[in-house]
Amino acid sequence: MNLEPTDEELCQRIAAHDNMAFETLVERHQARVFRMAGSILGNEADGRDIAQEAFIRLFESAHRFDGRSRFSTWFYRIVVNLCIDHQRRNRWWRKVLPLSSPREESDEPPIDPPSEQPGPELDAIRSQTAGNLREVLKQLSPAQRAAVLLHVQEDLSSREIAAVLKCSESTARVHLHRGVTRLMKMLKET
Amino acid sequence: MLRRHPEADLIPWLRGELAGRERTRVEAHLQNCGECPAQAQALTRALGLIAREVAQLPTPEWSAFRSELRRKLAARKAPSRLPWQQAIFAWRPLAAAGVAAIAIVSLAILHRGPHRAVPVTDQLGLEQLAFEDVASRTDVGLLRDYPMVERLDLLENDNYEVIEHLDELAPSDSKAAGVRHL
C-alpha cells in the first residue's frame, strides 16, 4: 500500500499553508525542475534561480491548481513560462554577447519541410560524448528544448507537452520531432 | 500513401499515444515506407541517449538549494512595508500623476526659453515710465512752486550751491540765475 501523498494532494495542502507539504514537494521535484530550467536556459546558475522561483510561484499559487490536469503539467507550465520569460528579458544582453546560435532568438521557428532522407544517425549519436550532446541541446529553440526535455525527462505525452507550451498538439509534436532530429543531425556534424 | 512521411507522428506512435484512424494511417505508412521504420528506430535510440544525458547534468547541493529557497520565500512572504506605509503607497498612482503634471508644467516653462535680460536702456525707460506714472497720480500743485533752472549754461561747475539753495533765492535773483517758477 502506497502511503506517499500524491503531488496533487501535496499541492492542496500547500494551498492550506502546509510548509511540510511544500518541503516534500520541493524534495520530490527539485532535481527535475533544476535540470529542466538549466537545460532550457543552457545555464546552471540561471537554472537554479528559475527553479527556486518556480517553487516560490508554486507556494504562492497552489490554490489555483484546480486538479483538472496533472500536477506535473500545471507545474511545468510555470517552469517553462519562467524560462521563456527569463530569456526574453535577457534577450538584449544576449545580442550584445551572443552565447548561442542566432536561431535561438526565435521562440516559434518555422516548421521544417519533411526530410527527403530520414536515414538513421545511430552510429553518429553513439560516438558522441554526453558533454557534446549538452552543448548541442543549447542550440535548439526554447520550445524545442522544452518539448524534448518534457518528453525524455518527464515522460509527458504530446498532448501534455502542448498543454505546458500552450500550443496545439500537432505543434507540440513538430517541436518534439524537430528538436530530436536536429539533435541527431548536429551530433552527426560534430 | 507514401507521398508524405508522418515524421511528427513517429514519436507519439512509438509511445503508443496514437489511436484509431491516426494510428492506422501511421502504421500503414510504416509498412510501405523504406525510410520511416529506420527513422523511428533512430528516434527511439536518440531519445534514450538524451534521457541519459539529461539525467547526468550536474546538480547543486540540494540542502543548500532548499536553504536558499527558504530564504527567498521568507523574504517574499515578509511584509515589506508597515500598514501606514502601505496606505501611503496606495496613493502612489495619484502621486505619480502629480509628479507627471509638475514635470509637464516644468517642461512647458523651460520650453519657453530663458527669461530675456532687459537691456539697461530699457530699464531706464521703465524707470522713467514708473516715475511718470507716480507723478501723474500725485498732486501736481506740489510741483507748481518748485523752481526750475531754465538756463543750465549759466550754472558753473563751482556754483552748485545755487542749486542747493534755489528756494532761498529772491525772485530777482532767480531771474538772474535763469530760474523760473512753474
Interface residues (C-beta under 8 A of the other chain):
Chain A: E23 V26 E27 Q30 A31 F34 R35 G38 S39 E44 R48 A51 Q52 E53 F55 I56 F59 E60 P114 S115 Q117 P118 G119 P120 E121 L122 I125 R126 Q128 A130 L133 R134 L137 V148 L149 H151 V152 Q153 S157 S158 R159 S170 R173 V174 L176 H177 V180 T181 L183 M184
Chain B: R4 H5 E7 A8 D9 L10 I11 P12 R15 E17 E35 C36 A38 Q39 Q41 A42 L43 R45 A46 L47 L49 I50 A51 R52 E53 V54 A55 Q56 L57 P58 T59 P60 W62 F65 R66 E68 L69 K72 L73 R76
